[in-house]
Amino acid sequence: MQDGSLRAYPLSAEGVSVGALKDYWYLNVHDNDNGQIRGICLSHDNGCLITYGADGNIFTFDLLSEEELPKDVEVKIPPPRSGLEKEKGTEDISDPDAYTIEAYKQKKEYERKMKEAEEKKNKKREILSALRQDFVFLLQKNQALPKHMQLHREEFEMDREIFEELDRQKLQRIQLVQKELAWEKEKQLIGLQKLQTQFRDSLEFTLTVHAIQSNHQVSTYSLLTVSEKYTQDKKHEDSKWEVLKEKRTALKETEQAEKETPRKTALVHRESVAFEHEDEMLETPEVRKSTTRYIESRHEKIRRLVEKYDALKAKIMKRRAEWNELYRSKPRDSYKNAKDAEEIKEARENIGCYRLKTATNYTLTEEDHISTEKKMMQLAILEDLIHEMKVNMNKEIVSLRDLKVSTIDEIKSLVKEVKSIQASLDVSEHLPIPPVPQLHPDEVPEKIVEYNSDVLLKFREEQEAMAKLKEPLEGCPSSRAFRHVFLQTPPLEEGHTSTVVTEEKNAFGMEKAEPTEMELEILKREKIKNLYLQETLIKKINTLVINFDAELRLLRHKKLKMDVQMKSAALRCLTCCEELLILKKLEVHEDFLEEQICALINEQEDIHSKLKSYLAQIEDRKCEIVTLQERQKALYASFEASLGEDNEFADFLTDVLKKEVEYVEKKEVGREADEENENEQEDDEKPDLKTDEENCGSEDVVLGDSVCPEGCSEDLFLNTIQLRQQRIGIEKALAEEKKIAADLRKEYDALAIKAKEIETSLDTRNRELEAFQWEKLHRLNELDVVVPLRLHQVHCLVDGEMPRDFSHTLVFTNQSLQYLRRRIVDQRNEKRMHRDIHRKAREQHKELLQDKKEMEKEIKRLEERCNELMMEKFGRLVDFEAVQVHSVNIPMEQMKVRIMEKEYENFVELKEWEEKIVALQHQLTKLTRENTSKLHQLNRFCHEKHQLETELESLMRTGQRGEFEGSRSAEIKETARLESRLVNITCEVAFLRQQIN
């Protein structure tokens, strides 16, 4: 059973024996390797045997009874066939395409399945056709009913969502197909775009439009693409010189701002900081505490006082600011109008220099500085303008070609109408029809790359023929045929003319009967009408031709003018290129100078930032020095306050305070007061012998001042020693701060000197750059420039003749010459206007001086009146602003409220401690009672012990020792237990006493 096989042994009714187990049936049904039989059992009716193995298979076997066993059937061996030796043996299959047995079986199985599926489909189709017939029959039956009994078409729908589901599935399939073909579509589209860009977009067609009745023609410009380098330069317009200009303007603005803003002193800075701190303290919301109503009322009173003080302070500050603004707005003696100064500055920067560029004193503005970037920008802009003008002209020529095409179409339709009219007229009355103009091949060059299905088929046939012949052919017939399809002239409408002739013949043949007078009259009218129409149509054709030729001649004249402009623009481009070459040669030195200037500007900015930081540090050190000086003053003031009045030891204590000793830490000051701690520190630290000797020496020196004299307060003496140590620390810190401030001042001065050196070097570099710019301009002015002139534009005649040398002449454009003439008139008008303004300003100045004198008299009178009133009321002059500001001492009021709050808090805390003390006293009484009860119990135990010991002794004496030997050990254990308990109780009592104490 391990290899998945099954054995069945037949058993007889006699019993089981060894010989009966020889015969068996062997069934190998499960897997040989992994099909071990895991279980075997009979069915409920004992008719089947079931086995299951480890390979996951289950097999059943039928168990047959003796009645069901088949009878013995003899095996019949068929006789051998006759003539077997004559038959040929079967040959092996050598065809590689022949099916194998397995493939043949699979093919047969597939065909069988397909046949069954087709049969099912046919059955379904038959069912569907039957249902359709039934549905049609129902519809016909419904139509046969009366109208009010008929059902609507929607009522025949059993489930309306079926169609929605079908539509949804159809859309999903369509989207799926689109997604599947999206990559292929994109691939083919990209391939088409590549072919178009490579073969079609790169072509530049030159279009030529011909006139109809003359030999005039006009052609488009052959455009060249603008260089990518120039377009990139056009996008990046910011050049190095502009960056330098921005940096210079920024530096100038910062310098002006530093000059205008006054430097604030340290005292003002400290006062502003103090004011800000007070404002923050006042603005921060105080935490409400559980205080009394009186404290709250005092808080409210202080708040009102603070608000009043703030209002007065704001009013005074506003008044001071107004006065300061008024005095600041007062013009100085050397006052100049800012608007006029700005206009003068702008004029100097932008008006330029009207001297000759070849002059030595010609000045260059920053806008006149020329660089390679600017010149490349000019060249790019010029090329863009040329390209734009040519594109516009090409568009006009293409529109003229389109006009010719529409004119030809219109002429064709008119010729067709004329021919139809002439068909009803006599040949002798026919007027000559103007020829229909045709398009020249160079008027439609884009048709070379167009194609249709006929051209493609023809090209395919030619390619196939060439592939068959495999012989080199002269020329390319496919291309000739390709061009022939589009460039051949359309054939005349021969079929139409033949039909017209046949109609005329038929008409002549049918005119057999003589017309009546009415018919003759009608024919006469139609003939007159046709003659008029023939004449008008021919005139219209001639008019169209004449108008088109006129339009072409106008456009040709416009293009000729534009050719002149394009020629001058091309010359200007050539000049720009030559200037660009010169600038390229000089660019290295210019870049070197600009890099030096940039480096100097960056270094100057760094030094300015460092100077600002040093100034801020110096100001901070000044503030620290001021605070230390104030602390020193406060220390002396506190010392004088501690001395009091008429102190007999004032001189001695002052000498002690001012005596110069080494700075000692606070631990060493209290050495005499705490000798035990000092001894412990000396034992732990164990200093060296040298330091001990030095300390001993110093103690001998300071011994005179270290002893408090008799009659002097010891607290006052110790306070003086502490103040001396504080004074020495303050003086030491003050010396350090002054040393740091001096070092910072030295570094600041060194940086200032370096900044001046950098500024001078920057000025020299700027002057070198200006000189280099002038030299560069001089080199550019030496170039020869082509200027096309006409004879009427030359006004520098010599004796009425044209001069031979034009080197001493000036060339102006009409616009610049007109501008100069207008500017002369404008200058005269401005001069008159400024004279009037100056006269009015002088008159206004006189009036202002008179008003100033009157105002000074009025101010002086009011001041005298105010002083008289103050003397009458107060007896002296009073500063009302100081009185208003210092009328209430707000910090003192705040300190009073804080004292009240602290007193209330201390009262509450004292009350809590009293309650805690009462609770601890109650706990103490309780513990003492427990202790006393335990002591009484201990006393009782001691009495019992004593009694037991006496009884024991008595028993020992009487000789009853043997009786009490058993109970002796128990008593010893009990005593030991009681002794341990007594020890615990004594420990608890000692602990309680310690807590009570």
Secondary structure, DSSP 8 states (H G I E B T S, - for coil): -TTSEEEE----TT---TGGGS--EEEE-S-TTT--EEEEEE-TTS-EEEEEETTS-EEEEE---TTTS------------TTTTTS--------TTS--HHHHHHHHHHHHHHHHHHHHHHHHHHHHHHHHHHHHHHHHHHHHS-TTT---GGGG-S-THHHHHHHHHHHHHHHHHHHHHHHHHHHHHHHHHHHIIIIITT-----EEE-SSSS-EEE--------HHHHHHHH----HHHHHHHHHHHHHHHHHHHHHS----HHHHHHHHHHHHHHHHHHS-----S--HHHHHHHHHHHHHHHHHHHHHHHHHHHHHHHHHHHHHS--TT---HHHHHHHHHHHHHS---S-TTSTT----GGG---HHHHHHHHHHHHHHHHHHHHHHHHHHHHHHHHHHHHHHHHHHHHHHHHHHHTTS-GGG-----------GGG-GGGGG---HHHHHHHHHHHHHHHHH----SS-HHHHHHHHHHHS-----HHHHHHHHHHHHHHHHHTTS---HHHHHHHHHHHHHHHHHHHHHHHHHHHHHHHHHHHHHHHHHHHHHHHHHHHHHHHHHHHHHHHHHHHHHHHHHHHHHHHHHHHHHHHHHHHHHHHHHHHHHHHHHHHHHHHHHHHHHHHHHHHHHHH-SS-TTHHHHHHHHH-------HHHHTTTT-HHHHHHHHHHH---HHHHHHHHHHHHHTHHHHS--TTS-HHHHHHHHHHHHHHHHHHHHHHHHHHHHHHHHHHHHHHHHHHHHHHHHHHHHHHHHHHHHHHHHHHHHTS-------GGG----BTTB--S--TT-----HHHHHHHHHHHHHHHHHHHHHHHHHHHHHHHHHHHHHHHHHHHHHHHHHHHHHHHHHHHHHSS---HHHHHHTSS-HHHHHHHHHHHHHHHHHHHHHHHHHHHHHHHHHHHHHHHHHHHHHHHHHHHHHHHHHHHHHHHHHHHHHT-TTTTHHHHHHHHHHHHHHHHHHHHHHHHHHHHHHHH-
